[in-house]
Amino acid sequence: LKLPFVTACTVQKWTHLKRAHLIAYVVAAQDLDQVALKQHLSRFLPPYMTPDIWIRLNELPLTASGKLNPYQLPKPDSRLLEEFSLENKLKDIYPTIVDLA
């Protein structure tokens, strides 16, 4: 799963409107192409393990002992979470509509 431009990352669960999302926090040397990253990960991980949103950071926040400090990670934009939730709802509804036609 290693990518040459990613130096560190963590994935955290974030709950918004009673729905859990996976948020990837990535330290990378270049801008993130979320579509390409999702395609790459889809070869190794099932869809439910692929992060919904990717946030690029300059560095991961660490505690004094050098461990990840998840409380210092930036909160994801709620508009992105709502947009993703709507996208998933449409994915769930679409097969039902197609079967009715």
C-alpha positions, 0 to 999 in steps of 0.5 A: 500500500506504500505510495512514494509521495506519502510520508505518513498517514492515519485513518480515523473514524468520524461520526456525523449525523449518526453516520460513521465516516473514515477520514484519512489524514495524509502527509504528502509531498504533493497534492492528493488526487482522491480519485486515484488514491481510492482506485489504488486502495480499491485493489487492496481493500474492500469499499467499507475500509476505504476512507471517505474523505482525505485531508492533506497535512504538513505533519501529523500532530504528535504527543510529547512522547511522539505518538499520534495525538488524534485530538489535535487532528483538524475536524473534517468540513461538515459540508463534505461529510453531508455531501458524501452522505447524500452520495451514499444515499443516492447509491442505495436508492439508485438500484431500487429505481432502476429495478422499478423501470 
